[in-house]
Amino acid sequence: MDHLRGTMMAGLQASTPPNSAKPYEWKHLLAWLSRDQEARFQSLYDWRSPRSGADTPKFEKPKEHALYLVRLMLDLVQDEELRVARSLGEAESELTQLESRVTELRQEPENGRNEQERVLKHLIGLSSADALNIDESDLTSPVVIRRTELKNAISAIQNEIEEADSLIAKKRVWLASYDEKRQLFRDALETTAEATEREQGAEPEDDTIKKLRALRGKDCTYGDISIEQCSYVRERLDNADKIINLQQKREDRRVAAVTEGRLSILEQQRKDHDQVMPLLEELQKKLDKDIADKRTKEEQLAQQRAQFQRLDYHLTQWRSAQDLMEGRTPNTELEQKTARAAEQQEIVERQKQELQRLQASYGQRLQAIGNIYDGLIKSALSDTYSGTLRMSKSELQFQIEEATGLTGEAVETLALVLADVAAMMCSCQGIGHHPRFLLHDSPREADLDRHIYNRYLQAMMTLSTEHGGAEAAPFQYIITTTSRPPENLQQAICLQLEAHPQTNMLFGCALKNPELPSTGDLFDARGAV
C-alpha cells in the first residue's frame, strides 16, 4: 500500500484535501479507478456504495474532497489556489461560527423570556396555557397578587416570631426564679440534715477525760502500773462517768428537742421543694415547646422569603430579556458579532472571487481535457453529440450535449463513464497524473441502452487499437459485463467467469466473509432465547 501510494500519487500539488488534516490514501484513488457497480454511476464523485464492503476510507466532505482528488489527478490545482482555498475554508468556518452565534444571540432574549415566563407561571400556580400578566400597576395581575400574599405572609410570621421571643423571655425569667427557689430549698435541706446529724453524734466529754481514756492500755509513769489499774485514774473516771451520765441525759433531752424541731423544719422544706419541682418541670416543657414553635416559624419565614426572592429574581430576568427584545437595553455582543459577521462575509466573498479568478486561469488546460472528452463522446455516439467540461466553484462538470437537445439516463451514464476514460487518456497525452488504469464494473447495468452500450464498447476497442493494441497501449482498461459484446469484439474478452462450478470463479472458489467476533450463545440447548 505504501509503495502504491508513493508511486501512483507522486507529483500531486497537494497530499491532503483543503482544510483537512487527513491525507489522501491510495484506497481513495483506487475507489475512483474502480467504481462499484452498486454506486450506479450516479455522479463523478460517488465511487463506493456502503453495500460494497470495500472498506474505503471515508472523506470528511465526500463531494468536495473527492472532486478535489480528481482535479489533482488532472493537474487542475495551483499553489496559489491552495493557499486561497485554505484561507477561504478558514474564513468560511469563522463566518459559520459567527452566524451561528448571531442566531443564538438573537434567539437568547426570546428564549430567556419564554423560560422566565414558564418559571413564573409555575411559581404563581398558572398552567402553561394561561396568559401571564406582569403589569405591576394592575392589582388583578397574578404576579402582583402573589407578591402581596408573600409579603403579608412574611410580615405575619415576623410578628408571630416577635411575640414568641417575648413569651420565651418571660418564661425564662420565671424559670430562673423557680430554679433559684429550688436551689434555696435544696441548700436548706442539706444544711438542716447536716446540723441534725452533728447534734445527734455529739459527746459531752471534756479534754481531760478524753486524754485519760486515750491512755488506756498504757502504764502509769508514777505508780509503775497499768493506767487502768491506777486508783487515782479509776476514781477520776468513775466520778467523770457519773457526771457524764447526768450531763448526757440532759443533753439527750436537749438534742431530742432540737432534732424534733429541725426534723419538722426539714419535712416542711421537703414539701416546699416537692411543690416547686413539678412547676419547674412544667415550665421547662412549655419553654421548650415555645422554642420549637419559634424554630418552625423561622423555617416558614425562610421559605416564604426564598419564594419571594425567587419570584423577584425571575421577574427581573424577564424584564431584562424583554428590554433586550424591545431594544431598550443594547445587546452589545449581538451588535459586535453582527458587524464582525458582515466583515467576515466580505472577506469570504473576496476570497471566492479570487478563487474563481485563479480557477479561470485553467482555461487552456480545461480546453485540452474537454477536447479529449469531446472526441470520446463523438466516437461513442455520433458527431451530433459533443462533450463539454466546465469548472464552477471547484466542481468539475462533464456533460454530453446533443444538437436537438435530447438527453436521457443512458446518455448521463455514458457521460460519467467516458469522463473517467478521458482522465485516463489525458495522462497518456501528458496531462495530469492519472495512473492509466481503469476498471468499470458492469456499466450497462446502470441504465445504459444496449445500442449505446455496443457503440461504447466498439469505441473503446478502437481507442485501444489506435494506441498500440493489447500489447502496446499505454493504459489498461478493464470492463466487466454480463451482456455479451458484439461478435466483432469477442476476441477482446480476456476472461470469462461463471458462478458454477467454483473452478470457473475469479479466485477458483467462493470467498467467505470474515468471521464476526464471538458474542456468546444467544440460544440455549433447546433453541430458546
C-alpha positions as CSV (number, residue, x, y, z in Angstrom):
1,M,0.0,0.0,0.0
2,D,2.8,2.4,0.9
3,H,4.5,1.7,-2.5
4,L,1.3,2.1,-4.5
5,R,0.6,5.4,-2.7
6,G,4.1,6.7,-3.3
7,T,4.1,5.6,-6.9
8,M,0.6,6.3,-8.1
9,M,0.1,9.6,-6.2
10,A,3.5,11.1,-6.8
11,G,3.7,14.6,-8.2
12,L,0.4,15.9,-6.9
13,Q,0.2,19.5,-5.9
14,A,-1.2,18.6,-2.5
15,S,-1.4,15.5,-0.4
16,T,-4.4,16.4,1.7
17,P,-7.9,17.9,0.8
18,P,-8.5,21.6,1.5
19,N,-8.7,22.4,5.2
20,S,-8.3,18.9,6.3
21,A,-5.6,17.1,8.3
22,K,-6.3,13.6,6.9
23,P,-4.1,12.9,3.8
24,Y,-5.3,11.2,0.7
25,E,-4.6,7.4,0.6
26,W,-4.1,5.0,-2.2
27,K,-7.5,3.4,-1.5
28,H,-9.2,6.8,-2.2
29,L,-7.7,6.9,-5.7
30,L,-8.4,3.2,-6.2
31,A,-12.1,3.8,-5.4
32,W,-12.2,6.3,-8.3
33,L,-10.3,4.0,-10.7
34,S,-12.6,1.0,-9.9
35,R,-16.1,2.3,-9.2
36,D,-18.6,0.0,-7.6
37,Q,-21.4,-1.1,-9.9
38,E,-23.6,-0.6,-6.8
39,A,-22.9,3.1,-6.9
40,R,-24.9,3.1,-10.2
41,F,-22.5,5.6,-11.9
42,Q,-24.6,8.4,-10.3
43,S,-22.0,11.1,-10.2
44,L,-18.4,12.0,-10.8
45,Y,-17.6,11.9,-7.1
46,D,-19.7,8.9,-6.0
47,W,-17.4,5.9,-6.1
48,R,-18.3,3.4,-3.4
49,S,-21.6,2.2,-2.2
50,P,-21.9,1.3,1.5
51,R,-23.2,-2.1,0.4
52,S,-19.9,-3.0,-1.4
53,G,-18.0,-3.8,1.7
54,A,-14.8,-2.3,0.2
55,D,-13.7,-0.6,3.4
56,T,-12.6,2.5,1.6
57,P,-11.6,5.3,4.0
58,K,-14.3,8.0,4.1
59,F,-13.8,11.6,3.2
60,E,-14.7,14.3,5.8
61,K,-16.5,16.1,3.0
62,P,-17.4,13.3,0.4
63,K,-18.2,15.5,-2.6
64,E,-15.7,18.3,-2.1
65,H,-12.7,16.1,-1.2
66,A,-13.4,13.5,-4.0
67,L,-13.7,16.2,-6.7
68,Y,-10.5,17.8,-5.4
69,L,-8.7,14.5,-5.8
70,V,-9.9,14.3,-9.4
71,R,-8.7,17.9,-10.0
72,L,-5.3,17.0,-8.5
73,M,-5.0,14.0,-10.9
74,L,-5.9,16.3,-13.8
75,D,-3.4,18.9,-12.7
76,L,-6.1,21.5,-12.2
77,V,-4.7,22.9,-9.0
78,Q,-2.1,25.7,-8.3
79,D,-0.1,26.5,-5.3
80,E,-1.8,29.9,-5.1
81,E,-5.2,28.3,-5.3
82,L,-4.3,26.0,-2.5
83,R,-3.4,29.0,-0.3
84,V,-6.6,30.8,-1.2
85,A,-8.7,27.7,-0.7
86,R,-7.2,27.2,2.8
87,S,-7.8,30.8,3.6
88,L,-11.3,30.6,2.3
89,G,-12.0,27.5,4.3
90,E,-10.8,29.2,7.5
91,A,-12.8,32.3,6.7
92,E,-16.0,30.3,5.9
93,S,-15.5,28.3,9.1
94,E,-15.2,31.5,11.1
95,L,-18.2,33.0,9.3
96,T,-20.3,29.9,10.1
97,Q,-19.4,30.2,13.8
98,L,-20.2,33.9,13.8
99,E,-23.5,33.4,12.0
100,S,-24.4,30.6,14.4
101,R,-23.5,32.8,17.4
102,V,-25.5,35.7,15.9
103,T,-28.5,33.4,15.5
104,E,-28.1,32.3,19.1
105,L,-27.8,35.9,20.4
106,R,-31.0,36.8,18.5
107,Q,-32.8,33.9,20.0
108,E,-31.4,34.2,23.5
109,P,-33.6,37.1,24.7
110,E,-36.8,35.4,23.4
111,N,-35.8,32.0,24.7
112,G,-34.8,33.6,28.0
113,R,-38.1,35.4,28.3
114,N,-40.1,32.3,27.5
115,E,-38.1,30.3,30.1
116,Q,-38.7,33.0,32.7
117,E,-42.4,33.0,31.9
118,R,-42.5,29.2,32.3
119,V,-40.9,29.5,35.8
120,L,-43.1,32.5,36.8
121,K,-46.3,30.6,35.8
122,H,-45.1,27.6,37.9
123,L,-44.4,29.9,40.9
124,I,-47.8,31.6,40.9
125,G,-49.7,28.5,40.1
126,L,-50.7,29.1,36.4
127,S,-50.9,26.4,33.7
128,S,-48.6,26.7,30.7
129,A,-51.6,27.6,28.5
130,D,-52.6,30.6,30.8
131,A,-51.6,34.1,29.8
132,L,-49.2,35.8,32.1
133,N,-49.9,39.4,33.1
134,I,-46.8,41.0,34.7
135,D,-48.2,44.6,34.8
136,E,-47.4,45.8,38.3
137,S,-49.9,48.6,38.1
138,D,-52.7,46.0,37.6
139,L,-53.9,44.8,41.0
140,T,-55.6,41.8,39.4
141,S,-52.3,40.6,38.0
142,P,-51.5,37.1,39.4
143,V,-47.9,38.2,39.9
144,V,-49.0,41.3,41.9
145,I,-51.4,39.1,43.9
146,R,-48.7,36.5,44.7
147,R,-46.2,39.1,45.7
148,T,-48.7,40.7,48.0
149,E,-49.6,37.3,49.5
150,L,-45.9,36.5,50.2
151,K,-45.3,39.9,51.7
152,N,-48.3,39.6,54.0
153,A,-47.3,36.1,55.0
154,I,-43.7,37.2,55.8
155,S,-45.0,40.1,57.9
156,A,-47.4,37.9,59.8
157,I,-44.8,35.3,60.6
158,Q,-42.3,38.0,61.7
159,N,-45.0,39.3,64.2
160,E,-45.5,35.8,65.5
161,I,-41.8,35.3,66.0
162,E,-41.6,38.6,67.9
163,E,-44.4,37.5,70.2
164,A,-42.8,34.2,70.7
165,D,-39.5,35.9,71.6
166,S,-41.3,38.0,74.2
167,L,-43.1,35.0,75.7
168,I,-39.9,32.9,75.7
169,A,-38.0,35.7,77.5
170,K,-40.8,35.9,80.2
171,K,-40.8,32.1,80.7
172,R,-37.0,32.1,81.0
173,V,-37.3,34.7,83.8
174,W,-40.0,32.6,85.6
175,L,-37.9,29.5,85.1
176,A,-34.8,31.2,86.6
177,S,-36.9,32.3,89.6
178,Y,-38.3,28.9,90.2
179,D,-34.9,27.4,89.8
180,E,-33.5,29.8,92.3
181,K,-36.2,28.8,94.8
182,R,-35.5,25.1,94.1
183,Q,-31.8,25.7,94.8
184,L,-32.6,27.5,98.1
185,F,-34.8,24.7,99.2
186,R,-32.1,22.1,98.3
187,D,-29.4,24.1,100.2
188,A,-31.7,24.4,103.3
189,L,-32.4,20.7,103.2
190,E,-28.8,19.8,103.1
191,T,-27.9,22.3,105.8
192,T,-30.7,21.1,108.2
193,A,-29.8,17.5,107.7
194,E,-26.1,18.1,108.3
195,A,-26.9,20.0,111.5
196,T,-29.2,17.3,112.8
197,E,-26.6,14.7,112.2
198,R,-23.9,16.7,114.1
199,E,-26.3,17.2,117.2
200,Q,-27.1,13.6,117.4
201,G,-23.5,12.5,117.3
202,A,-22.1,14.9,119.9
203,E,-20.4,13.6,123.2
204,P,-20.3,15.9,126.4
205,E,-16.7,14.9,127.4
206,D,-14.1,17.4,128.4
207,D,-10.5,17.2,127.2
208,T,-9.1,15.6,130.4
209,I,-11.4,12.7,130.3
210,K,-10.7,12.3,126.6
211,K,-6.9,12.2,127.4
212,L,-7.4,9.6,130.2
213,R,-9.5,7.4,128.0
214,A,-6.8,7.7,125.3
215,L,-4.2,6.4,127.8
216,R,-6.0,3.0,128.4
217,G,-3.6,0.1,127.8
218,K,-0.5,2.2,128.8
219,D,1.5,2.2,132.1
220,C,1.3,5.0,134.7
221,T,4.6,6.8,135.0
222,Y,4.5,7.4,138.7
223,G,2.9,4.1,140.0
224,D,4.6,1.8,137.5
225,I,1.3,0.0,136.9
226,S,-1.2,0.0,134.2
227,I,-3.2,3.2,133.8
228,E,-6.4,1.2,134.0
229,Q,-5.3,-0.2,137.5
230,C,-4.3,3.2,138.9
231,S,-6.6,4.0,141.7
232,Y,-6.5,7.8,141.1
233,V,-7.3,7.3,137.5
234,R,-10.1,4.8,138.2
235,E,-11.6,7.2,140.8
236,R,-11.4,10.1,138.4
237,L,-13.0,8.1,135.6
238,D,-15.8,6.8,137.9
239,N,-16.7,10.3,139.0
240,A,-16.5,11.5,135.4
241,D,-18.9,8.8,134.3
242,K,-21.4,9.9,136.9
243,I,-21.1,13.5,135.8
244,I,-21.2,12.5,132.1
245,N,-24.2,10.3,132.5
246,L,-26.1,13.2,134.2
247,Q,-24.9,15.6,131.5
248,Q,-25.7,13.0,128.8
249,K,-29.3,12.7,129.9
250,R,-29.7,16.5,130.0
251,E,-28.0,16.7,126.6
252,D,-30.1,13.9,125.1
253,R,-33.3,15.7,126.1
254,R,-32.0,19.0,124.6
255,V,-30.8,17.3,121.4
256,A,-34.1,15.4,121.1
257,A,-36.0,18.7,121.4
258,V,-33.7,20.4,118.9
259,T,-33.8,17.5,116.5
260,E,-37.5,17.2,116.6
261,G,-37.8,20.9,115.7
262,R,-35.2,20.6,112.9
263,L,-36.9,17.4,111.5
264,S,-40.2,19.3,111.4
265,I,-38.5,22.1,109.5
266,L,-36.8,19.6,107.2
267,E,-40.2,18.0,106.4
268,Q,-41.7,21.3,105.6
269,Q,-38.7,22.2,103.4
270,R,-39.1,18.8,101.5
271,K,-42.8,19.6,100.9
272,D,-41.9,23.1,99.6
273,H,-39.2,21.5,97.4
274,D,-41.6,18.9,96.0
275,Q,-44.2,21.6,95.2
276,V,-41.6,23.7,93.3
277,M,-40.2,20.8,91.2
278,P,-43.4,20.0,89.1
279,L,-43.9,23.7,88.4
280,L,-40.3,23.9,87.3
281,E,-40.6,20.9,85.0
282,E,-43.9,22.1,83.5
283,L,-42.5,25.5,82.9
284,Q,-39.4,23.9,81.2
285,K,-41.7,21.9,78.9
286,K,-43.7,24.9,77.9
287,L,-40.5,26.8,77.3
288,D,-39.1,24.0,75.1
289,K,-42.4,23.9,73.1
290,D,-42.3,27.7,72.6
291,I,-38.7,27.4,71.3
292,A,-39.7,24.6,68.9
293,D,-42.7,26.6,67.7
294,K,-40.4,29.6,67.1
295,R,-38.0,27.4,65.1
296,T,-40.9,26.2,62.9
297,K,-42.0,29.8,62.3
298,E,-38.4,30.7,61.4
299,E,-38.3,27.9,58.9
300,Q,-41.6,29.1,57.4
301,L,-40.3,32.6,57.3
302,A,-37.2,31.4,55.4
303,Q,-39.3,29.5,52.9
304,Q,-41.6,32.5,52.3
305,R,-38.6,34.8,51.9
306,A,-37.0,32.3,49.5
307,Q,-40.2,32.2,47.4
308,F,-40.4,36.0,47.4
309,Q,-36.8,36.4,46.4
310,R,-37.1,33.7,43.7
311,L,-40.2,35.4,42.3
312,D,-38.5,38.8,42.2
313,Y,-35.4,37.3,40.6
314,H,-37.3,35.7,37.7
315,L,-39.3,38.9,37.3
316,T,-36.1,40.8,37.0
317,Q,-34.7,38.3,34.5
318,W,-38.0,38.5,32.5
319,R,-37.8,42.3,32.3
320,S,-34.1,42.1,31.2
321,A,-35.0,39.7,28.4
322,Q,-38.0,41.9,27.4
323,D,-35.8,45.0,27.4
324,L,-33.3,43.3,25.1
325,M,-36.0,42.1,22.7
326,E,-37.6,45.6,22.5
327,G,-34.3,47.4,22.2
328,R,-34.4,49.3,25.5
329,T,-31.2,47.6,26.5
330,P,-28.4,47.4,23.9
331,N,-27.3,43.9,23.0
332,T,-23.6,44.7,22.8
333,E,-22.4,41.2,21.9
334,L,-25.1,40.9,19.2
335,E,-24.1,44.2,17.6
336,Q,-20.4,43.2,17.7
337,K,-20.9,39.7,16.3
338,T,-23.3,41.0,13.6
339,A,-20.7,43.6,12.5
340,R,-17.9,41.0,12.6
341,A,-20.1,38.6,10.6
342,A,-20.7,41.3,7.9
343,E,-16.9,41.9,7.7
344,Q,-16.2,38.2,7.5
345,Q,-18.8,37.8,4.7
346,E,-17.0,40.5,2.7
347,I,-13.7,38.6,3.3
348,V,-15.3,35.3,2.1
349,E,-16.7,36.9,-1.0
350,R,-13.4,38.5,-1.9
351,Q,-11.6,35.1,-1.5
352,K,-14.3,33.4,-3.5
353,Q,-13.8,35.9,-6.3
354,E,-10.0,35.4,-6.1
355,L,-10.5,31.6,-6.2
356,Q,-12.8,31.9,-9.2
357,R,-10.2,34.1,-10.9
358,L,-7.5,31.5,-10.3
359,Q,-9.7,28.7,-11.5
360,A,-10.5,30.7,-14.6
361,S,-6.8,30.6,-15.4
362,Y,-7.2,26.8,-16.0
363,G,-9.0,27.7,-19.3
364,Q,-6.3,26.3,-21.5
365,R,-5.9,23.1,-19.5
366,L,-9.7,22.7,-19.3
367,Q,-10.0,23.2,-23.1
368,A,-7.4,20.4,-23.7
369,I,-9.2,18.0,-21.4
370,G,-12.5,19.0,-22.9
371,N,-11.2,18.3,-26.4
372,I,-10.2,14.8,-25.4
373,Y,-13.6,14.2,-23.8
374,D,-15.4,15.6,-26.8
375,G,-13.6,13.2,-29.1
376,L,-14.6,10.2,-26.9
377,I,-18.2,11.3,-26.9
378,K,-18.3,11.6,-30.7
379,S,-16.6,8.3,-31.2
380,A,-19.0,6.5,-28.9
381,L,-22.2,8.2,-30.1
382,S,-22.0,10.4,-33.2
383,D,-20.9,13.8,-34.4
384,T,-24.3,15.3,-33.5
385,Y,-23.2,14.9,-29.8
386,S,-20.5,16.9,-28.1
387,G,-18.8,16.6,-24.8
388,T,-18.1,19.7,-22.6
389,L,-16.1,20.3,-19.5
390,R,-16.8,23.2,-17.1
391,M,-15.4,24.0,-13.7
392,S,-17.5,26.2,-11.5
393,K,-16.8,26.8,-7.8
394,S,-14.2,24.0,-7.7
395,E,-16.7,21.5,-9.2
396,L,-16.0,19.7,-12.4
397,Q,-18.9,19.1,-14.8
398,F,-18.6,16.6,-17.7
399,Q,-21.7,16.8,-19.8
400,I,-23.0,15.5,-23.2
401,E,-24.9,17.9,-25.4
402,E,-26.9,17.0,-28.5
403,A,-27.9,19.2,-31.3
404,T,-31.6,18.6,-30.9
405,G,-31.3,18.9,-27.1
406,L,-32.3,15.3,-26.4
407,T,-30.9,13.6,-23.3
408,G,-31.7,10.7,-21.0
409,E,-30.4,8.3,-18.3
410,A,-28.4,6.4,-20.8
411,V,-26.6,9.5,-22.1
412,E,-25.9,10.7,-18.5
413,T,-24.4,7.3,-17.5
414,L,-22.2,7.4,-20.6
415,A,-21.1,11.0,-19.8
416,L,-19.8,9.8,-16.5
417,V,-18.2,6.6,-17.8
418,L,-16.3,8.5,-20.6
419,A,-15.3,11.2,-18.1
420,D,-13.2,8.6,-16.3
421,V,-11.8,7.4,-19.7
422,A,-11.0,11.0,-20.6
423,A,-9.0,11.4,-17.4
424,M,-7.0,8.3,-18.2
425,M,-6.4,9.4,-21.8
426,C,-5.2,12.8,-20.6
427,S,-2.4,11.1,-18.7
428,C,-1.4,9.3,-21.9
429,Q,-1.0,12.7,-23.6
430,G,1.0,14.2,-20.7
431,I,-1.8,15.9,-18.9
432,G,-2.2,15.2,-15.2
433,H,-1.1,12.2,-13.1
434,H,-3.8,9.5,-13.7
435,P,-2.2,6.0,-13.2
436,R,-3.7,5.0,-16.6
437,F,-5.6,2.1,-15.0
438,L,-9.4,1.9,-15.1
439,L,-11.9,-0.7,-14.2
440,H,-15.7,-0.2,-14.8
441,D,-17.9,-2.8,-13.2
442,S,-21.0,-3.6,-15.4
443,P,-21.6,0.0,-16.7
444,R,-24.6,-1.3,-18.8
445,E,-26.4,-2.2,-15.6
446,A,-26.6,1.5,-14.8
447,D,-29.4,2.1,-17.3
448,L,-27.1,2.2,-20.4
449,D,-29.0,1.4,-23.5
450,R,-27.9,-1.8,-25.3
451,H,-27.3,0.1,-28.6
452,I,-25.3,2.8,-26.9
453,Y,-23.5,0.2,-24.9
454,N,-22.3,-1.6,-28.0
455,R,-21.2,1.6,-29.6
456,Y,-19.3,2.5,-26.4
457,L,-17.5,-0.9,-26.4
458,Q,-16.7,-0.5,-30.1
459,A,-15.2,3.0,-29.4
460,M,-13.1,1.7,-26.5
461,M,-11.8,-1.1,-28.7
462,T,-10.9,1.4,-31.4
463,L,-9.2,3.6,-28.8
464,S,-7.0,0.7,-27.7
465,T,-6.2,-0.3,-31.3
466,E,-5.2,3.2,-32.2
467,H,-2.8,3.4,-29.3
468,G,-0.9,0.2,-30.0
469,G,-3.4,-2.6,-29.2
470,A,-3.4,-5.1,-26.4
471,E,0.4,-5.3,-26.3
472,A,1.4,-1.7,-26.7
473,A,-1.5,0.6,-25.5
474,P,-0.2,2.9,-22.7
475,F,-3.2,2.1,-20.5
476,Q,-5.1,-0.8,-19.0
477,Y,-8.9,-0.6,-19.2
478,I,-11.0,-3.5,-17.7
479,I,-14.7,-3.7,-18.3
480,T,-16.8,-6.3,-16.5
481,T,-20.1,-7.1,-18.2
482,T,-22.9,-9.6,-18.0
483,S,-24.0,-8.6,-21.5
484,R,-22.3,-10.4,-24.4
485,P,-20.4,-7.9,-26.5
486,P,-20.8,-7.6,-30.3
487,E,-19.4,-10.5,-32.4
488,N,-16.5,-8.5,-33.7
489,L,-15.3,-7.8,-30.1
490,Q,-15.3,-11.4,-29.0
491,Q,-11.5,-11.5,-29.2
492,A,-11.4,-8.7,-26.7
493,I,-12.8,-11.0,-23.9
494,C,-9.8,-11.6,-21.6
495,L,-11.5,-13.8,-19.0
496,Q,-14.9,-15.4,-18.8
497,L,-16.3,-16.3,-15.4
498,E,-19.2,-18.3,-14.2
499,A,-20.9,-18.9,-10.9
500,H,-20.8,-22.7,-11.3
501,P,-18.7,-24.7,-10.9
502,Q,-16.5,-22.9,-8.4
503,T,-13.4,-23.5,-10.5
504,N,-14.8,-21.0,-13.0
505,M,-15.0,-18.3,-10.4
506,L,-12.4,-15.5,-10.4
507,F,-10.4,-17.0,-7.5
508,G,-11.4,-20.6,-8.1
509,C,-13.6,-20.7,-5.0
510,A,-16.3,-18.8,-3.2
511,L,-14.7,-16.2,-0.9
512,K,-16.2,-16.2,2.6
513,N,-17.0,-13.1,4.6
514,P,-14.7,-12.6,7.6
515,E,-16.0,-14.2,10.7
516,L,-17.6,-11.8,13.2
517,P,-16.2,-11.7,16.7
518,S,-17.9,-14.1,19.1
519,T,-20.6,-12.5,21.3
520,G,-21.6,-15.6,23.2
521,D,-24.5,-18.0,22.6
522,L,-27.9,-16.4,22.1
523,F,-29.8,-19.6,22.4
524,D,-29.7,-22.4,25.0
525,A,-29.5,-26.1,24.2
526,R,-33.3,-26.2,23.4
527,G,-33.1,-23.4,20.9
528,A,-34.9,-20.9,23.2
529,V,-33.7,-17.3,23.6
